[in-house]
């Protein structure tokens, strides 16, 4: 067999295998797609240092980078298998079976798929073996090019059909049917001087489109509100299940909350603020009757992600949110419901697509990131960043240095900056909206021409200044202070 035909045989067989698995998964469980299952398994096995590297390097495109890298590697394997099978189909057949086994292993270890999920990797392996052996046999025919083209077309059609079927759940229709979500208790109005957006800070409230998103899901769970339930169980006297309608009929409260990711590097963008609407976790758990000895609320997402939150803290601060800025949660941010806990990093609290709340102990259960060496309890660190001027930027004459600070749930007391290592100068603060939100700051400066470096630091209301936390714990949580260097022309 010619090398080009051999390479095409391996590549097309791989494409057919992936397409078949994706199509069958769409019919039984979209998360059972071998391609996605292997990608999710790769995420689960990723060490924390590599995860941080991926987020810092690729940002919110880290999942796309993973899938693209997987595609390149698989394409290389397919080509290599074809070239190794120029005289016999055995090597390629073995490769197809091995890849099918990897897909099967990835699927059966997922906790978020049903029993029928194994049909997807089985179909993938069967399609890979059959198509490889069929194309290998046909490769010597004079019209094999036509056979190759037909096979490619069928594989693309199957994969496309799988994608369409997998997205058949009308999540957006469910969201639109809900309409606006009006709380009984509204959050206080945001004062006009809460931000300095005209001077370079973000607006105080972040739109849903601009709200940062960091999670472990390769594909966004698609759940209709009409079919969603939340189970509350464990160390409670009265286990219960809540539906979306039951939550919405309760007295909804609105809270303005800033959320930030523990992977947010110093000066990074993974922090946002929204008006979340929902019900107090404490009210739900007290109705269920929390038993003595419980110290953890263990939450589980529809995609299998888990988080463990300090029970006493969520009883006071936690929210089961169904709305964001007056609208139902966007699918990417947890629709139909998610947890919002001001003052804790998301990996121990902000479970999206939440379906299960287990009242338990830290000795009994560990959240997703804890076995990977992350801290069990993760209060948000006092921190700040400079939003203007940008690093390595150029400005003319007088300028305004402006930025953002956060110290949930203690609140920001002051922010200081220093120029070129000089004395610290206190800045003007925006309105203090609440201790659960960020706070904007600014200071007008008149600097001489040349290069300058500005540093900032925040102090919370307990008197703790962020430069007192210049350590290197796991996870980091952007320890240290932010600085930018710019040129005055």
N, C-alpha and C positions, 0 to 999 in steps of 0.2 A: 504494500500500500504506500502511495506517495505520502511524504511528510505533511503536506498541506491537508490532504484528506484525513490523515490520521489525527491531526490536531483538531480539525473541524468535527470529527466524530466524537472525540472526548468532550469538546466544548458544548456541542449540541445535546449530547446525552446529559450533561450536567444541567443545562438549561431546562431540558424536559423534566428532569427529576425535581428541580426546584419549583417549576410551574405546577406539576402534578400535586406536590405537597401543599403548595399555596392554595390551589383550587379545593382540594379535599378539606383543608383546614377551614376555609371559608364556609363550608357546609356544616362542619361539626363544632369548631371553635377557632376563631381567627388567631388566637395566641398559640395554637398548635402548629402553625406554619414552621417547618424545620428551620428555615432561614432565620426567622425571628426568634425561635426557641434557642438556637445556637448562639445568636447574638445576645439574648438575655442571659444565657448561661455564662457567656464571656464577661458580661457586666458583673454578674454575681461573683465571679472568680477574680475580678480585677482587684489588685492590692490598692490600698488607699493612696499611695504616692502616685500610682499610674492614673488613678481616677482624677486626682487633683491636677496632674499634668494635662489630661485630656480636656478638663473644664477650662483651665487657664489658657490652653493653646487654641482650642476650637470653640470655646464658649458654648452657646446653646446649640451649635452644630456638631457637638461631640458625638451624638448618636448617628448622624449622617456620616461622619468620618468613620465610625466603626463599621457601618453597613457597607460603605464604599471600600474600605480596606478588606472586609470579608469577601466582597465580590471579586476584588482583584486576586486575592489568594485562591479562591475557588476556581476562578478562570485559569489560573496557572496550574492548579492541580488537574483540571479537566484536560488541558492541552498536554501536560506531561503524561497523563494516563493514556491519551490517544497515541502519543508518539511511542510509548512503551509497548503498545499493542499492535504494531505494524504487521507482525507475522502471526499473532494469536490474540483472540479477544480476552484471554484469561486475565492479564494484568488490569485491564480496564474494568472488567467485571468485579474483580476483587476490590478495586478502588470504590466502585459504586456501592458495593455492599458495606464497606467500611464507613463511607460517608453516611449511608443510610442508618447504620448503627449509631453513629455519633448523633444524628438527628433524633433517633428514637430515645437515646439516653437523655438528651436535652429536654425532650418533651415529657418523659415520664417523671423527671425530677421537678417539674413545675407544679407548684401548689395551686395555681390559678386556672387549671384546665381540667376538663372532665375525663371520664374513662374512654370516651370515643376518640379522644385526642390522638391516641396511638395510630389511628387509621391514616393520619396525614404523613408521618415519616415512613410508614409501611408502604403507602402509595408512592412516595417519593423514591424509595429504594427500588421498588418493583419497576417503576417507569425508567429509572436510570439504567438498570440492568438490561431491560428489554430494548430500550432505544439504542443503547451502546452496541449490543450484539446485532441488532437489526441493521444499524448503519455500517457496522464493520463488515457485515456480509454484503451489503449493497455497494460498498465503496469501490469494488472492482468493476462494477457495471459502468457502461459508457454514459448512461443517463443518471448517474448517481448525483450529479449536481442538482437535478430536479428533485430528487428524493430529499437531499439536504435542505433545500429551500422550503419544501412542504413541511418537513419536520420542524424547521425553525418557526415557520408561520403558526403551526399548531401549538408549539410551546408558548409563543408570545400570546396567542389567543387564550390559552388556558390560564396563563399567569394574569392576564388582564381581567379575565372573568373572575378569577379568584379575588383580585383586588376589589372589583365591583361588588361581588357577593359579600366580601368581608366588611364592606362599608354600608351594607344594606340597612343596618339599624339607624332609624331616623332620629338621631340625637338632636339635631337642630330643630326638627319639627316639635320634639318634646319640649325643648327650651322655649320656643316661640309660643307654644300653647300655655305656658306658665305666665308669660307676660311680665310686667314689672312686679317687683317684690317690695311691698311697703311694710316697714317695721312699725310695731306699736310704739316702741321707744326709739326715737331717732338719735343719732350721734349729734353732738353740738356742731353748730355751723363752723366751718373753717374760717378764721379771720383773714382779712385781705392781706395782712402783713405776716402771714404764716410762712410764706416763701419769698425768695428774692429771684424769681424766675427771669425777670428782666435783666438781672445782673449775672445770670449764668447758672443758678441752681435749678434742679427739676421743679416742676409744679408740685404742690404739696400732695395732691391726690394723683396717683398714677392710673392712667387708663388701662383697661383690661388688655388692650393690644400691646401696650408697652411694659406691662408687668412682667418681671423676670420669671423665667421658668427653668428649673433644674430638677430633674427627677430621674428615676431608673427605668422608666418605660420607653421601650423602643417604638411602640405604637400606643396611641392614646386609647384607653378603654372607652368603649362606646356603650353607654348605659342609658336607657330611657328612665325618666323619673317615675313613670307609671309602674315600672318593674323593679325599681330599686328598693331595698330594705336595709335597715341597720339593726344588727343583733347586739344586744347588751347582755352580757352573761359573766360567768366566773364567780368571784367572791361577792355575790350579791344575794339578797333574800328573794328577790322577785325578778328573774330573768325576763327580758321582754324583747320585742321586735317592733321597730318603728318604720312606718312608710313615709314617703315624701309628703303626702297629703296630711298625715298626722302631725308632722313637724310644722308644716306651713300653717295649720290651723291654730297652733300655739301662739303665745304672745312673743312675737319676734322682736329681737333687739338689734340695733345697729351700732357697731363699734368701729372707730377709725384705728387701724392697726398697721404698723410697719413690720414687714417680714424681711429677713435677710438670710442668705445662705452661708453656711459655715465655710464653704469653699470660695467665698468672696475674697479675692486677694486685696491687699492694701490699695485703697483708691478704686476698687472694682465696682461694677455696675449691678451686682446681684443683690439689690435692695430696692424695695418698692413699698408704697403705701396705698391702701384702699379702704373704702367703707364696706366692711363685711356684715352681712345680715344672717342671723340664725338664732339658735337657742343655746342657752348656757349648758355646758356639759354638766356642771354641778347640779342643776335642777334635775336632769335626767337620772344621774347616778343616785341622788338622794331619794328619788322616787323608787329606784330599784333596791335601795337599802344596802349600802356598802358594809361589808363585814369587817370586823376588827382584824388587823394584821395585814390588810391589803396596802400596798405602797406604790403600785404601778398601774397605769392605764395603758394597756397594750392594744394598739390599733392596727388594723389590717386593711390594706387597699384591695380593690378588685384585681389589680395586677400582681398581687402577692407581696408587695412591699409591706414591711412592718415597722412600727416605731413604738418605743416605750417611753412614756412621759411620767414624771413624778406625780403621783395621784393627788397629793395635797395641793400641788400647784394648779393642776388643771381643774380641780374642784372650784378654785377661786377664779381662775383667769380664762379657762378654755371655752371655746365656742364651736358648736357644730354649725358650720356656715352653709347656707344654700344660695346666698346671693352675694353679689359683688358690685358695688357702685350702682345699686338700684336694680340690677338685672340678675337673672339666674347666672350661676357660675358658668363661664365658658368651659367647653369640654376639656381644653388644655389645662384648666386650673381646677379640675376636680368634679365637674358636674356628674351627678346631681348634688353631692355633698362632700365636704372636706372638713378637716379640723384646722382651727386657727388658735394658736396659743401665743400671745404676745410675751416676749422675753426669753423664748427658747428657740434655738436653731431648729430649722425645719426637719433635720434628720431624726430628731427625737419627738416631733410634735405635729408637723404640718401634713399629715397623711391626706392625700387626695384620693378621690373615688372611694372613700371609706365605706366599708361594709360591715365591719365587726369591731366591737369594743369589748375587750376582755379585762375585767378588774382582777388583778393578780399581784404578784410580787416580782421584784427584780431577780430574786433567786430562781424563779420558775421559768421566766421567759426573757429572751434577749431580742431586741429589735435588729433589723436588717444589718445595720452598720457596726453593731457592738462586737460580734465575733471577729470583725475585721480590724480590731484594735482601736476603735474610736471610743471616746469618753461616754460613759453611761448617762451622765447628766450634763447638759450643754446650755448653760445660761449665756445669753448674748453678751459679748464683751463691749465695754465702752470704746467707741471708735469714732473716727471722723475722716472726711476726705475733702480734697480741694476740687471743685468743679470748674472754677475759672481763676486764673488762666490755665490753659492746657499745657501739659509738659512739652517742652521744646518749642512752644509757640512764640510769636512775636507780637508785642504790643507797642503802642505809642503813648509816651508821657504818662499822665495820671491814669490809674486803673483801679478797678475794684476787684479785690480777691474775695471769692464767695465759695461756699461749700455747704456740706451736709454733715450732721453729727447724729449719733444714736447711742442710747444706753438703756434699752428696754430691760426690765420694767421700772428702773429707778428714775429715768428722765435726765435730760441734759441740763446742767447748771450753767456752764460757761464753755466757750471755745476760745482758744488762744492761737495766735500764729507768731512765727518769728521769721525775720528776713536775714538771710545770709549768716545764720548762726548767732544773731544778736539777741536782745532781750525778748521775752514773750510779751505779746500785746493782746489784750482782750478785745474780742470782736463784738459787733452788734448782733444780737440774736433775734430771730424771727419769733412770732408769737408762740407761746408754750401751749400747744394743743392738748397733749396728754403725755403721761409718762410712757405710754405704749407706742409712741410714734417718734419719728425722726424730728430733728430741729435744724432749721436753716440758719446760716450765719454769713456775715460779710464785713469787710473793712476796706475803706478807701485809702489808697496809697499814692504817693507822689515819689517815684523812684528815679534815680539818675540813670542815664543810658548805660547799657551793658548787660551782662548776664547776672541773674539773680535766682536764688533758691528760696522758696517759701515752704515752711513746715507748719502743720496744724496739729493740735491736740485738744481733746475734749475732757471735761471733768463732769462726772455725774453728780446727782443731788446728795449722794452719801459722802462726797468729797474724794472719790476715787478718780485719779487722773490716768488716762490710758497709757502713759509712758511707764506706769508702774507694772504693766503686764507684758513687758518686752521679753517674754519667755517663748518656748517652742513646744507647747503641748500638742497632743493629738486629739481632735483635729485642730488646725491652727486658728481658724476664725479671724484671720487678718490681724495678727498680733503686731503691734508697733504703730508708728504714725506715718502719715502720708506726706510726701514732699514732691514738689514740681520745680523744675528749672526752666526759666523762660528768659527772653531777651527784650529789653526795653530799647527801642530805636530812638 
